[in-house]
Amino acid sequence: MPDAAPLLRLYRRFARLPLGRWLFSRALCFKAPYFASIHPTVLALELGRCEARIPHRRSMQNHLGSVHAIALCNLAELCAGVMVDASIPPGMRWIPKGMTVQYLKKAMGPQTGIAQPAQPIVAAGAGYELPVRVEVHDAGGEPTFRAEVLMWVSPKPARPRGG
């Protein structure tokens, strides 16, 4: 699909390969190294939706033995950012502006986050706020965490001509 965002085209190419989703996820962590701390795997990526999973590792635990709150926040930001990057119209850019979270229950075991925009992602002549809803659930499908990641979407500045 030539009209798809570069990140979405890359995901589609990788997803067809054996271990492709794992390789795509490692490439994401190479581009944004901080996310490597949660060991994410992007399970699905399409326009307006990203699904990713993190394992339950000791390095991501809190004092209660559950997945740490900030690891869940990182998963939410990763899902929201990847979804927006894969869905944003050409000529636009984005950056996280804020996040509100709800911890619903103890996060035990692998956690899966699903991000979807609360409104259409559109090209615009001026910047606008884009709320992205992320729900995280455990292996049994029970919600453990919810977040709204507020993205600032704005036109890319014109590139200077020449040099």
C-alpha positions, 0 to 999 in steps of 0.5 A: 500500500503506497499510501500507508505510513512508512511505519505501517508499510514496514510492519506489514513487510515484517509481519509476513516473515517468520519471527517478523513481529518480534523483529519489528518490535526489536527494530522499534526498540532500536529506534526508541531504546527506552521501550526495550526495558519492557520487552514489547512485542507488537502483535497487530498494527493497522490504521487506528489500532495497535496491539502489543504485549509485554511479558511478566519479568522480575525486572518489571515487578513492583514490591508486590510481585505484579507488573509495575505501574510504570511498565504499564504506562510505558506499554500504553505510550508505546501502543499509542505512539506506534498506532498514531505513527502508523495512522498519521496523514503525510505532512503531519507529526505527533508527540505525547502531551500528557497521560491519565491512567487508571489502575484497575487490578493487580497486573499479573502475568503477560499484559496486552495493550490495545490503543485506538484513537478517540477521534479520527486522525486527520491532516490539519493546517494547525495543531490539535489534541488527539486523545488515544485510549489504551486498555491493558488486559491480562492473559485472561482478558481482564482489564488491569489498566486504562490510559488516555494518552493525549497526543499533540498532532501538528503539521510538519514545518516546511523544509528550507530550500537549498543547502 
